[in-house]
Amino acid sequence: MLVYGCPTDILDEYAQIGERTVIESLRRFCDVVIGVIEEIFLRKPNKYDIARFLQEGEDRGFPGMHGSIDCMHWHWKNYPTARH
């Protein structure tokens, strides 16, 4: 479901797993992933993180910018034109 972005009713037909089981399995998977990475990635950045982000941004030609994930300022050669 995560990989293909498909709805649960497709999975229950394909894998012969009930919709409720698919949803519960996804919830448990997400809970485990969050538990594993929460302290590292799902926390507020400290002053060292911010300094590193600012340096990376400057190295990439975006001085003073950090935390932007929209990537709207980049041209992607293989990006589907239907999404532009």
C-alpha positions, 0 to 999 in steps of 0.5 A: 500500500505504501509502495504503490499508493493503492487503496486497501480494497485492491490489496484485499483482492490481490493478496487475499487479506482483509481490508481491516487487517491491511489497515491494522498492519499498516498502522503497526508498521508506521508505529514501529518506524516512528518509534525507531526514527523518532529521536533522530529525525522527528525532533526539533532541530537544535542549533547544530542541526540548523548550522548544518542545514544552513551550510548545506543550503549555502553549499548548494547555492541557497544561502540563508535557506533551510527546511525547504522541501517543496523543490519548486525552484528546480527544473526536473528533466524527468518530472511528469509534465502533467504535474506542472 
